[in-house]
Amino acid sequence: MKKWLIRGGYLATLEENRPYFAGWMAVEGTRIAEIGEGEPTPERLEWADEIMDGKDLLFLPGLVNTHGHAAMSLLRGYADDRVLQDWLENYMWPMEAKFTGDDVYWGTALAAAELVRTGTTTFLDMYDHMNRVGEVVEQSGLRGVLTRGMIGLVPEDVRKAKLEDAVSFAKDWHGAADGRIRVMMCPHAPYTCPPDFIVKVVEAAHDLDLPLHTHMSETRFEVEQNVRDYGVRPPEHLDRLGFFGKPGALVAHAVHLTDEEIALLAARGVAVSHNPISNLKLASGVARVPELLAAGVTVGLGTDSVASNNNLDLFEEIRMTALLHKGVTGDPTVIPAAEALRMGTEYGARALGLGGVTGALRPGMKADFIAVSTANTRFVPRTDLISHAVYSASSADVRHVWVDGRQLLRDGELLTLDEERIRYEAQACFERLRG
């Protein structure tokens, strides 16, 4: 088991009283062994098989992307600037119906390269052909929470086949890749899944002891349709169907919520994936994140798909979260820099059921972390490195990435993925899909 040490860098613990400090970090195998200020002891230096100089580097927890559709990277820039329902029904879904397993593999590989380069170490993916997604997670070294998304607007036999596929995938892949892969059960959304189908998915999740994920209350249209179809708004509808019970639930977007619905999510322990840039681009609205946080709801950050974002850069989501809610509320103290960074790391891990596993630099946690270069003008003067990381830095400053103690990016070079081939194959897939 490899034992190595970083010394001479800045470590972002994001603790309230001490968000970062100059110090050292020891890694043993897949986990963080110890963290300390100043210089390591002679005994710790002797303990290490390898020592890394952290000069001019800020070490952050690996970023956690709590909602996305990785293979849709193949549709970047296709059918932009349209209303969500039009975009989905007339552009996205017809193209996605042509996707083969190979398309999903190369689209996910394209996403994986971008995730690593931009400092994300854990991501949630909701899609189809999930075995191919699992292959990419295995090969890339990333940590993935994978969900077989199921749209239920199909004949009963097709719905049954989708659910069987999701259950089979969960049994085969939950805990795979040395534990880096976790699985959730996932009906696509209340407006795309009949109530009886959602109930069946919930029952399967309970049988497998797996958490649930879905889109919820993303647009006003969706909320109004839910009221027309079922007499209640989406949160109450899902709650009646048992979606918010144990073993846990994560909803994406949650843009249009009432005070009562926020209280319901808090009472049920439901986590929210906030996707500010996708929501803005699709004009879906702005989620009530300050109110959600104040109510005790765990809120992580997500990019959604590259087709609606149009990238997987979580640094942008962190910055947008800190800025957007200040502008909307008129309160510059809302969601300070450190809180926004926690949403992109520790809170995101908690939302995925990985609290205590990843998302923070603490002894015993998985060694999932990134190193950002401070040797540039954006970090001068060194007044507050957390503020700089949120308001000044760029994902282009990410120099190194580790997951499970294994390095995936070294000095800006991908170590586990062949980016040149991925770009070639992804472009070829799109050309075929476009016809």
N, C-alpha and C positions, 0 to 999 in steps of 0.2 A: 504494500500500500504506500503510494508516494506521499512524502511529507515535504511541503515546501512553504516558503515564507515570502511575503511582500513586506518591504520596509521602505521608509522614506516617502510615503505617499499620504494623501488625504483620504480618510475613510468616512463615508456618509452613513451614520447609524440612524439618522432622522429622529433621534430621541428629542423630546420636547425641550429639555434643558441643555442638550448638547447635540445638535444635529450633525456635526462633523468635527473631526479633529485630525491633527497630524499624528500618524502612528504606524502600526504594523498589523498584519493579519497572517495567522498560520492556518494552512489547509492540510488536512489529512484525508487522503482518499477522496470521497465525494462530499465531505462536509468541512465547514469552518470549525477549526479546533479552538482557536483563541484569538482575541483582538486586544490590542493594548495601545496606549498613548506613548509618544516619544519613541525611544529605541528599544528593540527586543533585548531580553536578558542574554548573557553569554550562553546559558543553558539552552534557550530556545534557538539561538543561532546554530549551536552544535547539533540540535535535534533535526534541523532541516536538511533534506537531501539536495535542495535547490533553493537559491535566494534570488528574488527579483527586485530590481531597483524601481521603486515607485515614484521617482522624482518627476515632478510636473504632471502627475496623474491624480485624478479624483476617482476613487473607487465607489461605485454606486451599486445597490442591489440590481439584479437584472430586471428589466422592465417586464410587465405582465399585461398582455393584450387579452381582454376578457370577452371579446366578441368579434368574429370575422368569418369570412368564407374564402379560404386561401386560394382555391383553384380559380376563383373569379379574377385573379390577377391577369388571366388571359384576356379579360374584357376591359382592361384599363383604357379609359378614354373613349370607349364605345358607348354612344347614346348618352352623352352628358347633357346636363341642363334641362331635365324633364321632370314632370311631376311623378312622384313615387309609383302610383298605380300604373300609369302609362309606361313608365320606365321598366317596371317589372313585367307587366302582362304583354307588352308589345315588343320589347327588346331583349331583356335579360332572359326570361323563361324560354322563349323560342330558341335563343342561342344555346342556353344551357341544356336543352333537350337533346342537342347534338353531341354533348360531351361524352367521350369514351373514357374508360379507365386510364388510358395513356394521357388524355388531355388533363384529367384531374391530377395525375402524377406530376406532369411538367408544370402545370399551373401552380401546384402546391410547392414544387421545388423552387420556382421563381419567387414565390412568397417567402420561402424559408431563407433564401439568400438575402432578401431585403430585410427580413426580421433580424437576422444575425448582424448584418451590417449596421442596422440602426439601434442596436442595443437591447432588443427584446429577447428574452431567454425562455419565456413561457407564453403560449398562446392557446386560445380556444378556437376550434374550427367546427363549423356546422356545415355539412355538405353531404354528398353522395359518393359512392365508390370509396368508402372510408378505409378499406384495406390499403388502397394506394396511398392515401394520406398517411396512414400508419407507417408505411415503408419509408416515406420521406422523413418522418420524425425520427425513426430508427437511424437512418443514414446521416442526417444532419447533426444529430446530437442535441437538438432542442428538446424542451419539455412541452408536451402537448396534452390539452384536455379536448378530446375528440368526441363529436356528436354526429350521429347519422340523422340529418335533418329530414323531417317527413311532412310533406304537403299532403293533406287529406282530401283534396278536391278531385278524387279519382274513384273509380268503381271499388266496391267492397273487397274484391279479390286482390286488387292492387294495393289497397291499404294494408291488408293482411300480410302481403308479401313484404311490404316496406317494414312493418313492425317486426316480422320474423328476421329480416336482414339486420335491423338495429340490435335485436337481442343477440343474434349470432355474433355480430361484430363486438358487442360488449363482452361476451363470454371469451372471445378469442384475444382481445386486445387490452382489456383493463389490467393494468399492472405490467404491461409489456415494456420492452426497451429498458430493462433494468429498473422498472418502476417509473420511468419518465412519462409513460402514457397513462392517463386516466380517461374514463369514459363517462359521459352524461347521456340521458335519454332526452329526445328533443322533438316534440311536435313543432312544426314551423311557426305557427301563430294561431291565435283564436279565430282569426278571420279566414284562415286557410285550412282549418281542421274542424270537422263536425265534433260536437261535444262528446258523443259516444266514443269517437276515436281517441280524443284526448284522455278520456277515462281509461281506455285500454293501455295507453302509453304510461299513464300514472301507475297503473297496476303492475306493469312490467318493471318499472323503475323500483317499486317497492319490493317486488320479488327478487330483483338483482341487488337491492340496497345501493342504488345509484341516484345521484341528484338529477334534477330536471333543469332544462333550459328552453327558453322560447323568446320570440319577439313579442312585445306587448306595448300597446298605447303609443305607437311611434307617430301616428298622424291623427288629426281630428277626424278625418274621413273614416279611419279604422274604428275609432271609438264610437262614432255615430252609427256605423254599420252594425257594430256589436249590439248597440241598444235596439236597433231595428230588428235584428235577427233573434236576439235572446232576452231582450227586456232589461238588461243591465250592462254596465260598462265592463271593460275587460278584466280589471282586477277582481271584482266581485264574481264575475263569471268563472274565472280560473279558480278562485277560492272555493266556489261551490262544487267544482269538479275535482277537488282534492289536490290540486296542483301545488298548493302552498304548504302541504304537510311535510313531514319527514320523508326522506332523508335530506331535504334541502332543495331550494330553487333559486335560479338566477334568471332574471328577465333583462332583455336587451332593450335599450332606449328609454322606456317609461317617461316619455316626454310630457304627456298630457295627463296629469294626476291632480286629484282634489286633495284637500287636507285629510279627508277621511281615508282616502286610498293610501296616502303616505303612512298614516297611522296603521293601516291594515298590513302593509308590507313590513313595517317595523315589528308589529306584534307577531307576525308569522315567521320572522327571521329571513325574509326574502332579500337577496342581494340584487343590485342593479348594475348593469354595464352601461356607463355613460359614453356616448359616441358623438361628441360635440361637432366635429368637422363634417361627418356624414350627415348628421341632422341639419346642419346649416346648408350644406350643398343641395340637399333635397328639399329644403324649406319646410322641414317637418316641425321645427320649433326648437325651443330651448328647455331642457329638463330643469326641474326645480331642485337642483343639486344641493344648494345650501339648506333648504328645508329637509331634504332627505337625510343629510348628514346630521342635522340638529335632532332629528327624530331617532337617530341611532341606526339608520339603514347603512349597511356596508355598500359603498359605491366604488367600483373599479372603473377603469377606462378601457375603451375599445376603439379600434379604427373602423369597424365594419369592413366591407370588402373594398378592394382597390377600385372596383367599378363605381363605387359611390363616394370615394374619399379624396384623392386618387392615389394614396400611398399607405404604407404600413408604419409610418414614422410616429412612434408614441411620444417622442419629444414634442412634436407639434400638438398632440392631444393634451399633454400636460400643460404646455404654455397656454393653449386655447382655453382650457378649463379655468386656469387662474385668472385670465383676462376677461373672458366672456361673462362670467357671473358678477364680476365687479361692474361691468358696463350695464348689465341688465338690472342689477339691484341698486346701482348708484352708491354702493358701499365699497370703498377701496380695501377694507379690511377683510372682505369675504374671501375665503379659500386662499390663504397665504401660500407662498411658494412651497414651503415644506409640506403643507397639507396636500397640495396638488401632486407633489412628487410621491407622497405616500399613496395617493389614489392610483398612481401608475405603477406602484410596486407592492407594498404590504397589503393595502386594501384590495387590490386586484387579486393577489394570491388568496386572501381570505374569501373573496367572492367565488373563487373556483374550488373552494374546499381544500386549499393548500396552505392555509394559515399554519405557521409553525414549521412548514417544510421549506418554503422559499419566500422571496419578497423582502428580505431584510438581511443586513449584515450582523449576525449574532452567532455566538458559539453554539454548535449543534445543528444549525440550519444547513441546508444544502448549499454547496459552494457554487451558487448561481450569481455571478456578478460581472460587472463591466468596468472598464477603465476609460475615462474620458480625459483627453489631453487638455491641460490648462495652459500650455505653452503657446498661447495666442492672445490677440488683443481683447477677445471677448471676456477673458478672465482677469483683466487688469483694470483697476487695482484690485487686490484680493481683499475686498471688503466683506463679502458674504458669498461663499462658494455655492451654497444651495440656491440662493437668489440667482447667481450667474447660471447655474445649471438649468434653471427653469426659464428665466427671462432672456438670457443672452446666448447660451450655448446652442449648438446644432448637433444633430445626429452625425454629421460629418466629423465631429470631434471624437467619436467613439473609435478607440484604437485597439482594444482587446475585449474579448468576450469569453466567459467560461460558463459551462453548465455541468453540474455534477462533478466539479473539479477538473473537467476536461476543457482544454482551450479550443474554441471554435473559430476565433478570429485573432490573428496575431499581427500587430502593426498594420492593421487594415487589410490583411490578406485572409481570405476564407480558407480554412484548413480541412473542412469536411465535405465541401460542395464544389463541383466543377462549374463555376459561374459562366464561363464561355459557352460550354455545351448547353447549359440550362437556357441561356438567352436565345441560342439558335433554335432549340427544340420548341421553346414557348412561342417564338415567332411563327414557326412552321405550323404549330397547332392552330394558332389564330387564323392563319391564311386558309387552312382547310375549313375551319368553322365558318369563316366569312363566305366561303365558296367562290 
